[in-house]
Amino acid sequence: MTKWWTGSGWRLCVVAGAMAVSACGRTGTPTAAATVGPDVWAVVDGHEIKRDDVEKAYRGSIDPTGVPPSDAEAMSAKLQILDQLVTQELLVGRATGAGVTVTDAEVDTGLTERRAGMPDDVFQQELTRRGLTLDDFKRGVRREMTVQRVLDKEVTSKVQITDQAITDFYNQNRAQFNLAETQYRLAQIVVTPVRDPNLRNRKGDDASTPDEARRKSEMIAAQLKAGADFGAVAMDYSEDPQSVERGGDLGFLPASALNRVAPAVRDAVLKMEPGTVNTLSSNNSFTILALVSKEPPGQRTLDSPGVKDNIKNGLQTRQTELLRTAFLASLRNGAAITNNLAKLIVDAQGKPALPGAPLTAPK
Protein backbone atom coordinates (compact mmCIF):
# COMPACT_ATOMS: atom_id res chain seq x y z
CA MET A 1 0.00 0.00 0.00
CA THR A 2 1.40 3.39 -0.98
CA LYS A 3 1.93 5.92 1.79
CA TRP A 4 -0.98 8.31 2.13
CA TRP A 5 1.05 11.43 2.77
CA THR A 6 4.34 12.06 1.02
CA GLY A 7 6.70 15.02 0.67
CA SER A 8 7.25 16.89 -2.58
CA GLY A 9 8.35 20.26 -4.03
CA TRP A 10 8.42 22.67 -6.98
CA ARG A 11 10.53 21.38 -9.83
CA LEU A 12 11.98 22.59 -13.11
CA CYS A 13 12.64 19.53 -15.26
CA VAL A 14 12.09 15.76 -15.20
CA VAL A 15 14.36 13.18 -16.79
CA ALA A 16 14.01 9.37 -17.38
CA GLY A 17 10.80 8.91 -15.46
CA ALA A 18 10.89 11.62 -12.99
CA MET A 19 14.37 12.74 -12.01
CA ALA A 20 14.98 16.44 -11.18
CA VAL A 21 17.52 18.08 -13.44
CA SER A 22 18.72 21.52 -14.39
CA ALA A 23 18.42 23.23 -17.74
CA CYS A 24 21.89 22.30 -18.88
CA GLY A 25 22.56 22.12 -22.59
CA ARG A 26 24.89 20.63 -25.11
CA THR A 27 27.95 22.74 -25.64
CA GLY A 28 27.99 22.43 -29.42
CA THR A 29 31.39 21.19 -30.57
CA PRO A 30 32.51 18.12 -28.63
CA THR A 31 35.32 18.87 -26.20
CA ALA A 32 38.43 16.74 -26.12
CA ALA A 33 38.88 15.02 -22.78
CA ALA A 34 42.44 16.28 -22.39
CA THR A 35 41.28 19.94 -22.29
CA VAL A 36 38.65 19.47 -19.56
CA GLY A 37 38.79 22.23 -16.94
CA PRO A 38 38.02 22.15 -13.21
CA ASP A 39 34.41 23.27 -13.70
CA VAL A 40 33.57 20.35 -16.02
CA TRP A 41 32.16 17.63 -13.79
CA ALA A 42 31.37 15.13 -16.55
CA VAL A 43 31.80 14.61 -20.28
CA VAL A 44 29.30 12.57 -22.29
CA ASP A 45 30.31 11.73 -25.85
CA GLY A 46 32.35 14.93 -25.93
CA HIS A 47 29.64 17.15 -24.47
CA GLU A 48 30.32 18.85 -21.16
CA ILE A 49 28.18 18.87 -18.04
CA LYS A 50 29.48 21.67 -15.87
CA ARG A 51 29.52 22.22 -12.16
CA ASP A 52 27.03 25.08 -12.55
CA ASP A 53 24.51 22.73 -14.20
CA VAL A 54 24.64 20.44 -11.18
CA GLU A 55 24.53 23.31 -8.68
CA LYS A 56 21.38 24.75 -10.30
CA ALA A 57 19.66 21.39 -10.17
CA TYR A 58 20.78 20.89 -6.58
CA ARG A 59 19.35 24.24 -5.50
CA GLY A 60 16.05 23.18 -7.00
CA SER A 61 16.04 19.86 -5.12
CA ILE A 62 16.42 21.15 -1.57
CA ASP A 63 13.92 22.81 0.70
CA PRO A 64 15.33 26.27 1.61
CA THR A 65 13.24 26.29 4.78
CA GLY A 66 14.39 22.87 5.97
CA VAL A 67 17.43 21.68 7.91
CA PRO A 68 20.57 22.28 5.81
CA PRO A 69 22.22 19.04 4.68
CA SER A 70 25.69 18.14 5.84
CA ASP A 71 28.61 18.57 3.44
CA ALA A 72 28.69 14.83 2.82
CA GLU A 73 24.92 14.70 2.18
CA ALA A 74 25.12 17.64 -0.20
CA MET A 75 27.98 16.12 -2.17
CA SER A 76 26.21 12.76 -2.35
CA ALA A 77 23.09 14.48 -3.71
CA LYS A 78 25.16 16.34 -6.31
CA LEU A 79 26.81 13.11 -7.41
CA GLN A 80 23.36 11.56 -7.93
CA ILE A 81 22.15 14.61 -9.85
CA LEU A 82 25.22 14.46 -12.06
CA ASP A 83 24.47 10.83 -12.88
CA GLN A 84 20.91 11.84 -13.78
CA LEU A 85 22.24 14.59 -16.05
CA VAL A 86 24.49 12.06 -17.76
CA THR A 87 21.42 9.91 -18.47
CA GLN A 88 19.54 12.95 -19.75
CA GLU A 89 22.43 13.86 -22.05
CA LEU A 90 22.45 10.36 -23.50
CA LEU A 91 18.70 10.51 -24.16
CA VAL A 92 18.92 13.96 -25.77
CA GLY A 93 21.74 12.65 -27.95
CA ARG A 94 19.49 9.77 -29.00
CA ALA A 95 16.71 12.13 -30.13
CA THR A 96 18.11 12.79 -33.61
CA GLY A 97 18.54 9.12 -34.41
CA ALA A 98 15.05 8.42 -33.07
CA GLY A 99 13.53 11.19 -35.20
CA VAL A 100 12.33 13.08 -32.13
CA THR A 101 11.82 16.86 -32.25
CA VAL A 102 10.07 19.43 -30.08
CA THR A 103 8.76 22.64 -31.68
CA ASP A 104 8.97 26.12 -30.18
CA ALA A 105 5.18 26.19 -29.93
CA GLU A 106 5.22 22.94 -27.95
CA VAL A 107 7.85 24.38 -25.61
CA ASP A 108 5.69 27.46 -25.03
CA THR A 109 2.71 25.24 -24.24
CA GLY A 110 4.83 23.16 -21.89
CA LEU A 111 6.07 26.29 -20.16
CA THR A 112 2.50 27.51 -19.63
CA GLU A 113 1.47 24.14 -18.20
CA ARG A 114 4.38 24.06 -15.76
CA ARG A 115 3.60 27.56 -14.53
CA ALA A 116 -0.10 26.87 -14.04
CA GLY A 117 -1.30 28.39 -10.80
CA MET A 118 2.05 30.08 -10.06
CA PRO A 119 1.97 33.89 -9.84
CA ASP A 120 4.59 35.73 -11.93
CA ASP A 121 6.39 37.11 -8.88
CA VAL A 122 6.66 33.67 -7.24
CA PHE A 123 7.90 32.16 -10.50
CA GLN A 124 10.55 34.87 -10.89
CA GLN A 125 11.66 34.51 -7.27
CA GLU A 126 12.17 30.79 -7.79
CA LEU A 127 14.19 31.37 -10.95
CA THR A 128 16.35 33.90 -9.12
CA ARG A 129 16.93 31.55 -6.20
CA ARG A 130 18.21 28.91 -8.58
CA GLY A 131 20.27 31.31 -10.68
CA LEU A 132 18.17 30.62 -13.80
CA THR A 133 16.83 32.83 -16.56
CA LEU A 134 13.57 32.32 -18.45
CA ASP A 135 15.61 31.03 -21.40
CA ASP A 136 17.27 28.50 -19.08
CA PHE A 137 13.82 27.35 -18.00
CA LYS A 138 12.65 27.02 -21.61
CA ARG A 139 15.72 24.99 -22.51
CA GLY A 140 14.99 22.74 -19.57
CA VAL A 141 11.39 22.27 -20.73
CA ARG A 142 12.57 21.42 -24.25
CA ARG A 143 15.04 18.86 -22.96
CA GLU A 144 12.47 17.34 -20.62
CA MET A 145 9.96 16.96 -23.44
CA THR A 146 12.65 15.55 -25.73
CA VAL A 147 13.70 12.97 -23.15
CA GLN A 148 10.12 11.88 -22.54
CA ARG A 149 9.44 11.49 -26.26
CA VAL A 150 12.57 9.41 -26.75
CA LEU A 151 11.49 7.11 -23.91
CA ASP A 152 7.94 6.93 -25.31
CA LYS A 153 9.24 5.96 -28.74
CA GLU A 154 12.07 3.63 -27.72
CA VAL A 155 10.45 2.03 -24.68
CA THR A 156 6.75 2.61 -23.96
CA SER A 157 5.52 2.14 -27.54
CA LYS A 158 7.32 -1.19 -27.86
CA VAL A 159 5.66 -2.86 -24.88
CA GLN A 160 2.72 -4.95 -26.08
CA ILE A 161 0.67 -7.15 -23.76
CA THR A 162 -1.21 -9.94 -25.57
CA ASP A 163 -4.51 -11.51 -24.55
CA GLN A 164 -2.66 -14.80 -24.15
CA ALA A 165 -0.25 -13.22 -21.65
CA ILE A 166 -3.20 -11.90 -19.66
CA THR A 167 -4.90 -15.32 -19.68
CA ASP A 168 -1.69 -17.09 -18.65
CA PHE A 169 -1.19 -14.72 -15.73
CA TYR A 170 -4.76 -15.25 -14.54
CA ASN A 171 -4.48 -19.03 -14.74
CA GLN A 172 -1.18 -19.01 -12.84
CA ASN A 173 -2.49 -16.66 -10.15
CA ARG A 174 -6.15 -17.62 -9.89
CA ALA A 175 -6.08 -17.54 -6.08
CA GLN A 176 -5.29 -13.81 -6.18
CA PHE A 177 -8.70 -13.20 -7.71
CA ASN A 178 -10.66 -15.08 -5.05
CA LEU A 179 -11.65 -12.31 -2.66
CA ALA A 180 -12.10 -13.35 0.97
CA GLU A 181 -13.55 -9.98 1.94
CA THR A 182 -14.77 -6.73 0.40
CA GLN A 183 -12.07 -4.93 -1.57
CA TYR A 184 -11.81 -1.19 -2.22
CA ARG A 185 -9.91 -0.13 -5.31
CA LEU A 186 -8.45 3.31 -4.64
CA ALA A 187 -6.51 5.97 -6.52
CA GLN A 188 -4.96 9.17 -5.27
CA ILE A 189 -3.44 12.48 -6.30
CA VAL A 190 -1.04 13.85 -3.69
CA VAL A 191 -0.06 17.51 -3.30
CA THR A 192 2.38 18.62 -0.60
CA PRO A 193 4.01 21.95 0.34
CA VAL A 194 7.60 20.68 0.33
CA ARG A 195 10.08 19.49 -2.27
CA ASP A 196 10.72 15.87 -3.14
CA PRO A 197 13.82 14.85 -5.17
CA ASN A 198 11.89 11.82 -6.45
CA LEU A 199 9.13 13.78 -8.19
CA ARG A 200 7.87 11.83 -11.20
CA ASN A 201 4.80 13.56 -12.63
CA ARG A 202 4.66 14.31 -16.36
CA LYS A 203 4.49 18.09 -16.05
CA GLY A 204 7.25 18.44 -13.47
CA ASP A 205 4.71 20.34 -11.37
CA ASP A 206 5.57 20.52 -7.68
CA ALA A 207 4.11 22.82 -5.02
CA SER A 208 6.67 24.25 -2.60
CA THR A 209 4.60 26.26 -0.10
CA PRO A 210 1.30 25.75 1.73
CA ASP A 211 -0.38 28.38 -0.48
CA GLU A 212 0.91 26.73 -3.66
CA ALA A 213 -0.27 23.33 -2.42
CA ARG A 214 -3.74 24.67 -1.67
CA ARG A 215 -4.05 26.42 -5.04
CA LYS A 216 -2.79 23.34 -6.87
CA SER A 217 -5.24 21.04 -5.08
CA GLU A 218 -8.10 23.41 -5.94
CA MET A 219 -7.00 23.49 -9.59
CA ILE A 220 -6.90 19.69 -9.73
CA ALA A 221 -10.31 19.40 -8.08
CA ALA A 222 -11.74 21.85 -10.63
CA GLN A 223 -10.33 19.79 -13.53
CA LEU A 224 -11.84 16.60 -12.14
CA LYS A 225 -15.20 18.29 -11.56
CA ALA A 226 -15.14 19.42 -15.19
CA GLY A 227 -14.80 15.79 -16.30
CA ALA A 228 -11.03 15.31 -16.66
CA ASP A 229 -9.77 11.73 -16.45
CA PHE A 230 -8.48 11.01 -12.94
CA GLY A 231 -5.58 8.85 -14.11
CA ALA A 232 -4.36 11.44 -16.63
CA VAL A 233 -4.57 14.25 -14.08
CA ALA A 234 -2.69 12.11 -11.55
CA MET A 235 0.12 11.40 -14.02
CA ASP A 236 0.35 15.12 -14.79
CA TYR A 237 0.26 16.55 -11.27
CA SER A 238 0.49 14.00 -8.43
CA GLU A 239 3.49 14.38 -6.15
CA ASP A 240 3.51 10.78 -4.94
CA PRO A 241 6.48 9.14 -6.73
CA GLN A 242 5.20 5.64 -5.95
CA SER A 243 1.80 5.87 -7.65
CA VAL A 244 2.05 8.70 -10.19
CA GLU A 245 3.13 6.52 -13.11
CA ARG A 246 0.07 4.29 -12.54
CA GLY A 247 -2.26 7.28 -12.72
CA GLY A 248 -2.49 7.32 -8.93
CA ASP A 249 -3.81 3.74 -8.82
CA LEU A 250 -3.24 2.14 -5.40
CA GLY A 251 -4.79 -1.18 -6.28
CA PHE A 252 -7.22 -3.00 -4.01
CA LEU A 253 -7.36 -2.49 -0.25
CA PRO A 254 -9.15 -5.24 1.74
CA ALA A 255 -11.77 -4.11 4.23
CA SER A 256 -9.70 -5.36 7.18
CA ALA A 257 -6.79 -3.12 6.14
CA LEU A 258 -8.90 0.01 6.56
CA ASN A 259 -8.34 -0.30 10.29
CA ARG A 260 -4.63 0.23 9.72
CA VAL A 261 -4.85 3.51 7.77
CA ALA A 262 -5.42 7.00 9.09
CA PRO A 263 -8.93 7.34 10.59
CA ALA A 264 -9.75 10.23 8.25
CA VAL A 265 -8.91 8.06 5.25
CA ARG A 266 -10.84 5.07 6.60
CA ASP A 267 -13.93 7.15 7.30
CA ALA A 268 -13.78 8.79 3.88
CA VAL A 269 -13.50 5.46 2.05
CA LEU A 270 -16.39 3.90 3.96
CA LYS A 271 -18.66 6.83 3.09
CA MET A 272 -17.70 7.03 -0.61
CA GLU A 273 -19.48 5.42 -3.53
CA PRO A 274 -17.61 3.99 -6.53
CA GLY A 275 -16.75 6.73 -9.01
CA THR A 276 -16.67 9.52 -6.42
CA VAL A 277 -13.75 11.73 -5.30
CA ASN A 278 -12.97 13.22 -1.89
CA THR A 279 -10.24 15.72 -0.94
CA LEU A 280 -8.48 15.14 2.39
CA SER A 281 -6.01 17.53 4.02
CA SER A 282 -3.43 17.20 6.76
CA ASN A 283 -0.47 19.43 7.68
CA ASN A 284 -0.90 21.56 4.53
CA SER A 285 -0.79 18.43 2.36
CA PHE A 286 -3.71 17.29 0.24
CA THR A 287 -4.80 13.87 -0.98
CA ILE A 288 -7.50 13.77 -3.63
CA LEU A 289 -8.85 10.27 -3.12
CA ALA A 290 -10.96 8.34 -5.65
CA LEU A 291 -12.91 5.17 -4.97
CA VAL A 292 -12.61 3.41 -8.32
CA SER A 293 -14.63 0.35 -7.40
CA LYS A 294 -15.91 -1.72 -4.48
CA GLU A 295 -15.74 -5.48 -4.94
CA PRO A 296 -17.72 -7.99 -2.82
CA PRO A 297 -16.13 -11.31 -1.73
CA GLY A 298 -15.93 -14.24 -4.17
CA GLN A 299 -13.99 -15.65 -7.12
CA ARG A 300 -13.39 -13.28 -10.02
CA THR A 301 -13.12 -14.52 -13.58
CA LEU A 302 -11.34 -12.92 -16.50
CA ASP A 303 -14.70 -11.48 -17.55
CA SER A 304 -15.28 -9.79 -14.19
CA PRO A 305 -15.10 -5.97 -14.42
CA GLY A 306 -11.57 -4.64 -14.16
CA VAL A 307 -9.75 -7.99 -14.00
CA LYS A 308 -8.26 -7.93 -17.51
CA ASP A 309 -7.37 -4.25 -17.25
CA ASN A 310 -5.66 -4.75 -13.90
CA ILE A 311 -3.62 -7.66 -15.17
CA LYS A 312 -2.70 -5.82 -18.36
CA ASN A 313 -1.65 -2.68 -16.49
CA GLY A 314 0.49 -4.67 -14.07
CA LEU A 315 2.22 -6.63 -16.83
CA GLN A 316 2.74 -3.47 -18.85
CA THR A 317 4.31 -1.66 -15.91
CA ARG A 318 6.73 -4.51 -15.23
CA GLN A 319 7.79 -4.88 -18.85
CA THR A 320 8.14 -1.13 -19.34
CA GLU A 321 10.39 -0.82 -16.29
CA LEU A 322 12.51 -3.74 -17.50
CA LEU A 323 12.84 -2.40 -21.04
CA ARG A 324 13.61 1.12 -19.80
CA THR A 325 16.35 -0.14 -17.50
CA ALA A 326 17.87 -2.20 -20.31
CA PHE A 327 17.55 0.65 -22.83
CA LEU A 328 19.35 3.13 -20.57
CA ALA A 329 22.05 0.56 -19.83
CA SER A 330 22.56 -0.01 -23.56
CA LEU A 331 22.94 3.72 -24.15
CA ARG A 332 25.68 3.84 -21.52
CA ASN A 333 27.40 0.80 -23.03
CA GLY A 334 27.85 2.61 -26.31
CA ALA A 335 28.85 5.99 -24.87
CA ALA A 336 32.09 7.65 -23.84
CA ILE A 337 31.40 8.90 -20.30
CA THR A 338 33.85 10.52 -17.92
CA ASN A 339 32.61 11.41 -14.44
CA ASN A 340 35.19 13.86 -13.13
CA LEU A 341 33.31 14.61 -9.92
CA ALA A 342 33.33 10.94 -8.96
CA LYS A 343 37.08 10.80 -9.63
CA LEU A 344 37.61 13.92 -7.53
CA ILE A 345 35.73 12.42 -4.56
CA VAL A 346 37.61 9.13 -4.84
CA ASP A 347 40.98 10.89 -5.05
CA ALA A 348 40.08 12.93 -1.94
CA GLN A 349 39.08 9.73 -0.12
CA GLY A 350 35.43 10.77 0.09
CA LYS A 351 35.95 14.08 1.88
CA PRO A 352 32.98 16.30 0.99
CA ALA A 353 34.58 19.77 0.85
CA LEU A 354 35.82 19.35 -2.70
CA PRO A 355 33.96 21.52 -5.23
CA GLY A 356 36.63 24.23 -5.49
CA ALA A 357 39.55 21.88 -5.86
CA PRO A 358 41.21 21.54 -9.28
CA LEU A 359 40.54 18.46 -11.34
CA THR A 360 43.17 16.36 -12.96
CA ALA A 361 42.44 16.12 -16.67
CA PRO A 362 41.44 12.56 -17.67
CA LYS A 363 44.10 10.58 -19.47
C-alpha positions as semicolon CSV with decimal commas, in nm:
position;residue;x (nm);y (nm);z (nm)
1;M;0,000;0,000;0,000
2;T;0,140;0,339;-0,098
3;K;0,193;0,592;0,179
4;W;-0,098;0,831;0,213
5;W;0,105;1,143;0,277
6;T;0,434;1,206;0,102
7;G;0,670;1,502;0,067
8;S;0,725;1,689;-0,258
9;G;0,835;2,026;-0,403
10;W;0,842;2,267;-0,698
11;R;1,053;2,138;-0,983
12;L;1,198;2,259;-1,311
13;C;1,264;1,953;-1,526
14;V;1,209;1,576;-1,520
15;V;1,436;1,318;-1,679
16;A;1,401;0,937;-1,738
17;G;1,080;0,891;-1,546
18;A;1,089;1,162;-1,299
19;M;1,437;1,274;-1,201
20;A;1,498;1,644;-1,118
21;V;1,752;1,808;-1,344
22;S;1,872;2,152;-1,439
23;A;1,842;2,323;-1,774
24;C;2,189;2,230;-1,888
25;G;2,256;2,212;-2,259
26;R;2,489;2,063;-2,511
27;T;2,795;2,274;-2,564
28;G;2,799;2,243;-2,942
29;T;3,139;2,119;-3,057
30;P;3,251;1,812;-2,863
31;T;3,532;1,887;-2,620
32;A;3,843;1,674;-2,612
33;A;3,888;1,502;-2,278
34;A;4,244;1,628;-2,239
35;T;4,128;1,994;-2,229
36;V;3,865;1,947;-1,956
37;G;3,879;2,223;-1,694
38;P;3,802;2,215;-1,321
39;D;3,441;2,327;-1,370
40;V;3,357;2,035;-1,602
41;W;3,216;1,763;-1,379
42;A;3,137;1,513;-1,655
43;V;3,180;1,461;-2,028
44;V;2,930;1,257;-2,229
45;D;3,031;1,173;-2,585
46;G;3,235;1,493;-2,593
47;H;2,964;1,715;-2,447
48;E;3,032;1,885;-2,116
49;I;2,818;1,887;-1,804
50;K;2,948;2,167;-1,587
51;R;2,952;2,222;-1,216
52;D;2,703;2,508;-1,255
53;D;2,451;2,273;-1,420
54;V;2,464;2,044;-1,118
55;E;2,453;2,331;-0,868
56;K;2,138;2,475;-1,030
57;A;1,966;2,139;-1,017
58;Y;2,078;2,089;-0,658
59;R;1,935;2,424;-0,550
60;G;1,605;2,318;-0,700
61;S;1,604;1,986;-0,512
62;I;1,642;2,115;-0,157
63;D;1,392;2,281;0,070
64;P;1,533;2,627;0,161
65;T;1,324;2,629;0,478
66;G;1,439;2,287;0,597
67;V;1,743;2,168;0,791
68;P;2,057;2,228;0,581
69;P;2,222;1,904;0,468
70;S;2,569;1,814;0,584
71;D;2,861;1,857;0,344
72;A;2,869;1,483;0,282
73;E;2,492;1,470;0,218
74;A;2,512;1,764;-0,020
75;M;2,798;1,612;-0,217
76;S;2,621;1,276;-0,235
77;A;2,309;1,448;-0,371
78;K;2,516;1,634;-0,631
79;L;2,681;1,311;-0,741
80;Q;2,336;1,156;-0,793
81;I;2,215;1,461;-0,985
82;L;2,522;1,446;-1,206
83;D;2,447;1,083;-1,288
84;Q;2,091;1,184;-1,378
85;L;2,224;1,459;-1,605
86;V;2,449;1,206;-1,776
87;T;2,142;0,991;-1,847
88;Q;1,954;1,295;-1,975
89;E;2,243;1,386;-2,205
90;L;2,245;1,036;-2,350
91;L;1,870;1,051;-2,416
92;V;1,892;1,396;-2,577
93;G;2,174;1,265;-2,795
94;R;1,949;0,977;-2,900
95;A;1,671;1,213;-3,013
96;T;1,811;1,279;-3,361
97;G;1,854;0,912;-3,441
98;A;1,505;0,842;-3,307
99;G;1,353;1,119;-3,520
100;V;1,233;1,308;-3,213
101;T;1,182;1,686;-3,225
102;V;1,007;1,943;-3,008
103;T;0,876;2,264;-3,168
104;D;0,897;2,612;-3,018
105;A;0,518;2,619;-2,993
106;E;0,522;2,294;-2,795
107;V;0,785;2,438;-2,561
108;D;0,569;2,746;-2,503
109;T;0,271;2,524;-2,424
110;G;0,483;2,316;-2,189
111;L;0,607;2,629;-2,016
112;T;0,250;2,751;-1,963
113;E;0,147;2,414;-1,820
114;R;0,438;2,406;-1,576
115;R;0,360;2,756;-1,453
116;A;-0,010;2,687;-1,404
117;G;-0,130;2,839;-1,080
118;M;0,205;3,008;-1,006
119;P;0,197;3,389;-0,984
120;D;0,459;3,573;-1,193
121;D;0,639;3,711;-0,888
122;V;0,666;3,367;-0,724
123;F;0,790;3,216;-1,050
124;Q;1,055;3,487;-1,089
125;Q;1,166;3,451;-0,727
126;E;1,217;3,079;-0,779
127;L;1,419;3,137;-1,095
128;T;1,635;3,390;-0,912
129;R;1,693;3,155;-0,620
130;R;1,821;2,891;-0,858
131;G;2,027;3,131;-1,068
132;L;1,817;3,062;-1,380
133;T;1,683;3,283;-1,656
134;L;1,357;3,232;-1,845
135;D;1,561;3,103;-2,140
136;D;1,727;2,850;-1,908
137;F;1,382;2,735;-1,800
138;K;1,265;2,702;-2,161
139;R;1,572;2,499;-2,251
140;G;1,499;2,274;-1,957
141;V;1,139;2,227;-2,073
142;R;1,257;2,142;-2,425
143;R;1,504;1,886;-2,296
144;E;1,247;1,734;-2,062
145;M;0,996;1,696;-2,344
146;T;1,265;1,555;-2,573
147;V;1,370;1,297;-2,315
148;Q;1,012;1,188;-2,254
149;R;0,944;1,149;-2,626
150;V;1,257;0,941;-2,675
151;L;1,149;0,711;-2,391
152;D;0,794;0,693;-2,531
153;K;0,924;0,596;-2,874
154;E;1,207;0,363;-2,772
155;V;1,045;0,203;-2,468
156;T;0,675;0,261;-2,396
157;S;0,552;0,214;-2,754
158;K;0,732;-0,119;-2,786
159;V;0,566;-0,286;-2,488
160;Q;0,272;-0,495;-2,608
161;I;0,067;-0,715;-2,376
162;T;-0,121;-0,994;-2,557
163;D;-0,451;-1,151;-2,455
164;Q;-0,266;-1,480;-2,415
165;A;-0,025;-1,322;-2,165
166;I;-0,320;-1,190;-1,966
167;T;-0,490;-1,532;-1,968
168;D;-0,169;-1,709;-1,865
169;F;-0,119;-1,472;-1,573
170;Y;-0,476;-1,525;-1,454
171;N;-0,448;-1,903;-1,474
172;Q;-0,118;-1,901;-1,284
173;N;-0,249;-1,666;-1,015
174;R;-0,615;-1,762;-0,989
175;A;-0,608;-1,754;-0,608
176;Q;-0,529;-1,381;-0,618
177;F;-0,870;-1,320;-0,771
178;N;-1,066;-1,508;-0,505
179;L;-1,165;-1,231;-0,266
180;A;-1,210;-1,335;0,097
181;E;-1,355;-0,998;0,194
182;T;-1,477;-0,673;0,040
183;Q;-1,207;-0,493;-0,157
184;Y;-1,181;-0,119;-0,222
185;R;-0,991;-0,013;-0,531
186;L;-0,845;0,331;-0,464
187;A;-0,651;0,597;-0,652
188;Q;-0,496;0,917;-0,527
189;I;-0,344;1,248;-0,630
190;V;-0,104;1,385;-0,369
191;V;-0,006;1,751;-0,330
192;T;0,238;1,862;-0,060
193;P;0,401;2,195;0,034
194;V;0,760;2,068;0,033
195;R;1,008;1,949;-0,227
196;D;1,072;1,587;-0,314
197;P;1,382;1,485;-0,517
198;N;1,189;1,182;-0,645
199;L;0,913;1,378;-0,819
200;R;0,787;1,183;-1,120
201;N;0,480;1,356;-1,263
202;R;0,466;1,431;-1,636
203;K;0,449;1,809;-1,605
204;G;0,725;1,844;-1,347
205;D;0,471;2,034;-1,137
206;D;0,557;2,052;-0,768
207;A;0,411;2,282;-0,502
208;S;0,667;2,425;-0,260
209;T;0,460;2,626;-0,010
210;P;0,130;2,575;0,173
211;D;-0,038;2,838;-0,048
212;E;0,091;2,673;-0,366
213;A;-0,027;2,333;-0,242
214;R;-0,374;2,467;-0,167
215;R;-0,405;2,642;-0,504
216;K;-0,279;2,334;-0,687
217;S;-0,524;2,104;-0,508
218;E;-0,810;2,341;-0,594
219;M;-0,700;2,349;-0,959
220;I;-0,690;1,969;-0,973
221;A;-1,031;1,940;-0,808
222;A;-1,174;2,185;-1,063
223;Q;-1,033;1,979;-1,353
224;L;-1,184;1,660;-1,214
225;K;-1,520;1,829;-1,156
226;A;-1,514;1,942;-1,519
227;G;-1,480;1,579;-1,630
228;A;-1,103;1,531;-1,666
229;D;-0,977;1,173;-1,645
230;F;-0,848;1,101;-1,294
231;G;-0,558;0,885;-1,411
232;A;-0,436;1,144;-1,663
233;V;-0,457;1,425;-1,408
234;A;-0,269;1,211;-1,155
235;M;0,012;1,140;-1,402
236;D;0,035;1,512;-1,479
237;Y;0,026;1,655;-1,127
238;S;0,049;1,400;-0,843
239;E;0,349;1,438;-0,615
240;D;0,351;1,078;-0,494
241;P;0,648;0,914;-0,673
242;Q;0,520;0,564;-0,595
243;S;0,180;0,587;-0,765
244;V;0,205;0,870;-1,019
245;E;0,313;0,652;-1,311
246;R;0,007;0,429;-1,254
247;G;-0,226;0,728;-1,272
248;G;-0,249;0,732;-0,893
249;D;-0,381;0,374;-0,882
250;L;-0,324;0,214;-0,540
251;G;-0,479;-0,118;-0,628
252;F;-0,722;-0,300;-0,401
253;L;-0,736;-0,249;-0,025
254;P;-0,915;-0,524;0,174
255;A;-1,177;-0,411;0,423
256;S;-0,970;-0,536;0,718
257;A;-0,679;-0,312;0,614
258;L;-0,890;0,001;0,656
259;N;-0,834;-0,030;1,029
260;R;-0,463;0,023;0,972
261;V;-0,485;0,351;0,777
262;A;-0,542;0,700;0,909
263;P;-0,893;0,734;1,059
264;A;-0,975;1,023;0,825
265;V;-0,891;0,806;0,525
266;R;-1,084;0,507;0,660
267;D;-1,393;0,715;0,730
268;A;-1,378;0,879;0,388
269;V;-1,350;0,546;0,205
270;L;-1,639;0,390;0,396
271;K;-1,866;0,683;0,309
272;M;-1,770;0,703;-0,061
273;E;-1,948;0,542;-0,353
274;P;-1,761;0,399;-0,653
275;G;-1,675;0,673;-0,901
276;T;-1,667;0,952;-0,642
277;V;-1,375;1,173;-0,530
278;N;-1,297;1,322;-0,189
279;T;-1,024;1,572;-0,094
280;L;-0,848;1,514;0,239
281;S;-0,601;1,753;0,402
282;S;-0,343;1,720;0,676
283;N;-0,047;1,943;0,768
284;N;-0,090;2,156;0,453
285;S;-0,079;1,843;0,236
286;F;-0,371;1,729;0,024
287;T;-0,480;1,387;-0,098
288;I;-0,750;1,377;-0,363
289;L;-0,885;1,027;-0,312
290;A;-1,096;0,834;-0,565
291;L;-1,291;0,517;-0,497
292;V;-1,261;0,341;-0,832
293;S;-1,463;0,035;-0,740
294;K;-1,591;-0,172;-0,448
295;E;-1,574;-0,548;-0,494
296;P;-1,772;-0,799;-0,282
297;P;-1,613;-1,131;-0,173
298;G;-1,593;-1,424;-0,417
299;Q;-1,399;-1,565;-0,712
300;R;-1,339;-1,328;-1,002
301;T;-1,312;-1,452;-1,358
302;L;-1,134;-1,292;-1,650
303;D;-1,470;-1,148;-1,755
304;S;-1,528;-0,979;-1,419
305;P;-1,510;-0,597;-1,442
306;G;-1,157;-0,464;-1,416
307;V;-0,975;-0,799;-1,400
308;K;-0,826;-0,793;-1,751
309;D;-0,737;-0,425;-1,725
310;N;-0,566;-0,475;-1,390
311;I;-0,362;-0,766;-1,517
312;K;-0,270;-0,582;-1,836
313;N;-0,165;-0,268;-1,649
314;G;0,049;-0,467;-1,407
315;L;0,222;-0,663;-1,683
316;Q;0,274;-0,347;-1,885
317;T;0,431;-0,166;-1,591
318;R;0,673;-0,451;-1,523
319;Q;0,779;-0,488;-1,885
320;T;0,814;-0,113;-1,934
321;E;1,039;-0,082;-1,629
322;L;1,251;-0,374;-1,750
323;L;1,284;-0,240;-2,104
324;R;1,361;0,112;-1,980
325;T;1,635;-0,014;-1,750
326;A;1,787;-0,220;-2,031
327;F;1,755;0,065;-2,283
328;L;1,935;0,313;-2,057
329;A;2,205;0,056;-1,983
330;S;2,256;-0,001;-2,356
331;L;2,294;0,372;-2,415
332;R;2,568;0,384;-2,152
333;N;2,740;0,080;-2,303
334;G;2,785;0,261;-2,631
335;A;2,885;0,599;-2,487
336;A;3,209;0,765;-2,384
337;I;3,140;0,890;-2,030
338;T;3,385;1,052;-1,792
339;N;3,261;1,141;-1,444
340;N;3,519;1,386;-1,313
341;L;3,331;1,461;-0,992
342;A;3,333;1,094;-0,896
343;K;3,708;1,080;-0,963
344;L;3,761;1,392;-0,753
345;I;3,573;1,242;-0,456
346;V;3,761;0,913;-0,484
347;D;4,098;1,089;-0,505
348;A;4,008;1,293;-0,194
349;Q;3,908;0,973;-0,012
350;G;3,543;1,077;0,009
351;K;3,595;1,408;0,188
352;P;3,298;1,630;0,099
353;A;3,458;1,977;0,085
354;L;3,582;1,935;-0,270
355;P;3,396;2,152;-0,523
356;G;3,663;2,423;-0,549
357;A;3,955;2,188;-0,586
358;P;4,121;2,154;-0,928
359;L;4,054;1,846;-1,134
360;T;4,317;1,636;-1,296
361;A;4,244;1,612;-1,667
362;P;4,144;1,256;-1,767
363;K;4,410;1,058;-1,947
